Amino acid sequence: MTNSPPGFRTRGAMSRRDMLKLGAALGVSASVLQACGSNGDPAELGSEDLKGKSVDMTVLGIAGWPPSALAAGLGNQGFATQAKSDGGYTASFKLTEAPFAQLFQKAATSLATRSQEYNIMISDSQWLGAFAQPKWILPLNDVIEKYPSLDIEWYSDIVSTGYMYYPEGSSNVYGLPQEGDVQVMFVRKDLLENPKEKAAYKAKHGKDLPQTFEDFEKLSWTDYESVLEFFTRPQQDLYGTSLQYSKEYDFFTCFFYPFLFSNGGDIWDAESRNVQGILNTDENAAQLEAFVRMQRYQAPGSNQVGIAEQADLFTEGRLFSCLQWAAMGPAMIPEEMKNDVLVVPPPAFDVGGELKRIYTLGGQPWVLNAFNDAAHQQVAIDYMEYWYQPETQLDFARQGGNPCDARTLNSEGFDGIQPWFRAYKYMLKDGRTRDFWHDPNYANMLSNQQEAFTAYATGQVQDPKVALDYAAYKQQEILFDAGQTKTKPSGSAPSLA
């Protein structure tokens, strides 16, 4: 496109990408793999002028996830207007959704056929490897170099390492942050500030209930247990807190990892890709036991609780507090509860007298389909430029999204836009949040781990070390079979029966 206005600059050609056969680790059926041929190479970016044309875009997002809905909404609002006025073309956006547990398979099955069914996808960060290795998604280093507006100063390093790079430790960009997310704690302020509750707690424990953000910032899980116990009142159908123990997708894993990470544990060696002897230590087993023990302060059926169930429990008034994703803020704080909820950092862990917080990173990056034709790829990049404009990011924030760029998060008044933004920024700082496994074998590694962890939580397995031994063996086997490590799994996997 020549004589393009700012934000819609002239495009140059991008190199074509060859498709690799999908490995069995991705879990895509053989019939889908057979559909992959040598034809259908991705079109070169910038090969045509869009002026006067209409382009229909499809975004694949997460069902029931507010930030995903905003992706198409903003596309059909501000971006469509800008594309028409600045680019001279018409763009429309349709959102196709799938639940977290089915989203990867939905995307992978389509991409394996070299389809541009989904032009832009909202991916979990851990899927970058599975999408990048077979060259299904567009590498973005050249795109960022060509479009300086996408060379963005992020709020912290975890944003780029978590949402953008594959392999780990490289600077190869495959994703751009769509929604930042961290674990925060939602607290019933109306209960916390109730004079009768405050007096009863002080009479029982000889200390005050925490009242402010700063009070919770100094709080360890050990200290917080007295608060959880105080507000756990089964006879009133009120419980101290909620965490996620569901076997679905990564729910259990993401909520257990803070106990492990904060206490100095690890899950693998990212360089050697070895798991055994790292995940299945006695120290990590003790933390798994501690995490499961927290169910004593939670509502019946806690083993089945995931993201949506937590929101229901909290908004129904059955919880005093809830450890939850910041992205769930709009669902956790409906209009009628806005004056009754305080959002704070989750408790720290007392490690040798030092308070440690290393919680799990949530959130999702955008990824662009490598098989888009030239018109759709051009619109996709135009949309990325629009998405990161200051006005768009502030609009996203006002509607409940979590931006990641330093300019927006450090802007005057940002903390007051949403009740959870101060805690979100606090936990997004480097050292307080960590991601895991940007590996093509993610899906199989996670499935085995979720099976093992929940087997212990439900009492199917009595010893937490057995659960970790099982997960470590299976993951070592997966990585060895995939050629990711030279170390065969040692011994055999213990039974979870």
C-alpha positions, 0 to 999 in steps of 0.5 A, spaced: 500 500 500 503 506 498 502 513 501 499 510 507 497 514 513 501 512 520 499 506 523 498 503 516 505 503 513 507 500 506 508 492 507 514 489 505 514 481 503 515 476 508 519 469 507 514 463 506 514 458 511 514 450 510 510 446 514 513 440 518 509 434 520 505 434 526 508 430 532 504 425 536 506 429 542 501 434 540 495 429 540 492 430 533 489 424 529 493 421 524 487 423 519 489 430 520 496 429 519 495 426 512 491 432 510 498 436 510 501 436 504 506 440 500 501 445 497 498 451 501 504 455 503 503 461 507 502 467 502 507 473 503 505 479 507 504 485 504 503 482 497 496 486 495 493 493 496 487 493 501 484 499 499 476 498 497 476 491 499 472 488 505 476 483 509 472 478 514 477 476 520 476 470 525 479 470 532 479 464 536 478 465 543 476 462 550 469 461 551 466 465 557 473 469 558 472 476 558 478 479 555 477 474 549 470 477 548 473 484 548 478 482 542 472 482 537 468 487 540 474 492 539 475 490 532 468 491 530 468 498 534 475 502 533 479 498 529 473 498 523 473 505 523 480 506 523 481 501 517 476 505 513 478 512 514 486 510 514 486 504 510 480 505 505 478 498 507 472 494 511 474 489 516 469 485 520 471 481 526 467 474 528 469 471 535 469 463 535 470 460 542 472 454 545 473 452 553 480 452 555 480 445 555 478 444 548 481 450 545 488 448 543 485 442 540 481 446 536 486 450 533 491 445 532 486 441 528 485 447 524 492 449 523 494 442 521 490 442 515 494 449 513 487 452 514 486 460 515 479 458 518 482 462 524 486 468 522 488 471 529 488 466 535 488 467 543 493 462 545 495 460 552 503 462 553 505 454 554 502 453 547 507 457 543 512 451 542 507 447 540 504 452 535 511 455 533 515 448 532 511 446 526 511 453 523 503 454 524 504 461 527 507 467 524 514 469 527 514 476 529 521 478 529 521 481 522 514 484 523 516 488 529 522 490 526 518 493 520 513 496 524 516 500 530 509 501 533 510 494 535 517 494 538 513 496 545 516 497 552 513 492 557 511 493 564 516 487 566 521 482 563 515 476 565 511 479 560 516 478 554 519 471 556 512 469 558 507 471 552 512 472 546 518 468 546 520 460 544 524 457 545 525 459 552 531 463 553 531 465 546 529 472 543 525 469 537 518 472 538 512 468 536 506 472 540 504 478 543 500 480 549 493 480 548 491 479 556 496 480 562 494 475 568 496 474 575 494 471 581 491 476 586 486 475 592 479 477 592 477 479 599 470 481 602 471 488 605 464 488 608 466 482 613 473 484 614 471 491 616 465 489 620 466 491 627 463 485 630 468 481 626 474 485 628 472 485 635 471 477 635 478 476 631 482 480 636 479 477 642 480 470 639 487 471 636 490 477 640 491 481 633 487 485 628 484 483 622 488 485 616 485 491 613 489 494 607 493 492 601 499 494 605 497 489 611 496 483 606 502 485 602 506 483 609 501 477 610 504 470 610 500 463 609 502 462 616 499 468 619 493 468 614 491 461 616 488 464 623 484 468 618 481 463 614 480 458 620 476 464 623 471 465 617 470 458 615 463 457 618 460 451 615 454 452 619 453 458 616 455 456 609 461 461 609 468 458 608 475 462 608 478 461 601 478 458 595 483 455 591 483 451 584 483 443 585 480 441 579 483 436 574 480 440 568 486 443 563 491 446 568 487 448 574 490 444 579 497 445 577 497 453 576 494 453 583 499 448 586 506 451 583 506 458 587 507 453 593 512 449 590 516 455 586 516 460 592 519 455 597 525 454 592 522 448 588 522 447 581 519 443 575 524 441 570 531 443 568 529 447 562 536 446 558 537 439 559 529 437 559 530 433 565 524 432 570 526 426 574 530 428 581 527 435 580 520 435 580 519 429 585 523 431 591 521 430 598 521 438 599 516 439 593 512 433 596 511 437 602 509 443 599 503 438 595 501 436 602 501 443 604 497 445 598 492 440 599 491 441 606 488 448 605 482 444 603 480 444 610 478 452 609 474 451 603 467 449 601 465 442 600 467 439 593 473 443 592 476 438 588 472 440 583 473 447 583 475 451 577 475 458 575 468 459 574 466 455 580 470 460 584 466 466 581 460 463 583 462 461 590 465 468 591 459 472 588 454 468 592 457 470 598 460 463 600 467 465 601 471 470 605 476 470 600 478 467 593 485 466 590 483 468 583 486 470 576 486 478 575 482 477 569 476 474 572 475 481 576 469 483 572 466 476 574 468 477 581 466 484 582 459 485 579 456 492 580 452 490 586 459 488 590 463 494 588 464 497 595 464 490 598 471 487 595 478 489 596 483 486 591 490 484 594 496 480 593 496 473 595 499 471 601 507 470 601 510 464 604 515 465 610 522 461 607 527 462 613 524 468 615 523 472 609 517 473 605 517 470 598 511 470 593 512 466 586 506 465 583 504 462 576 503 467 570 496 467 567 494 471 561 494 469 553 498 472 547 496 473 540 498 469 535 497 470 527 496 464 523 502 463 518 497 460 513 493 467 512 493 469 505 496 476 504 490 480 505 488 477 512 495 477 514 495 484 513 489 486 516 492 482 522 498 486 523 494 492 522 490 490 528 496 489 532 498 496 531 491 498 533 491 494 539 497 497 542 495 504 541 495 508 547 487 509 547 486 502 545 489 499 551 486 504 556 479 502 552 481 495 553 483 497 561 476 500 562 472 495 559 476 490 564 482 487 560 489 487 563 494 491 559 501 489 559 505 495 556 509 500 561 506 506 558 499 504 560 500 501 566 505 507 569 500 512 566 496 517 571 490 514 574 491 507 571 490 503 578 484 506 579 480 504 573 479 497 576 479 495 583 484 489 581 489 493 577 494 495 583 494 488 585 495 486 578 501 491 577 504 488 584 504 481 582 506 482 574 513 485 577 519 481 576 520 475 581 513 475 583 510 471 577 513 465 573 511 461 567 512 454 565 514 449 559 514 453 553 514 446 550 511 442 544 510 437 549 506 441 553 499 438 553 501 431 554 506 433 560 500 437 563 495 431 562 499 426 566 501 431 571 494 433 572 492 426 573 497 425 578 496 431 582 489 430 583 489 423 585 493 425 591 488 431 592 482 426 592 485 420 596 486 416 590 494 416 592 495 417 599 503 419 599 504 426 595 511 423 593 508 417 589 504 422 585 510 426 584 514 420 582 509 418 577 508 425 574 516 426 573 517 419 570 511 420 565 514 427 563 521 424 563 518 419 558 515 424 554 521 428 553 525 422 551 521 419 546 520 426 543 528 427 543 528 433 547 532 430 552 538 424 552 536 421 559 531 415 559 526 415 565 529 411 570 525 406 574 518 405 572 512 409 574 508 408 580 501 406 580 496 411 581 491 405 582 
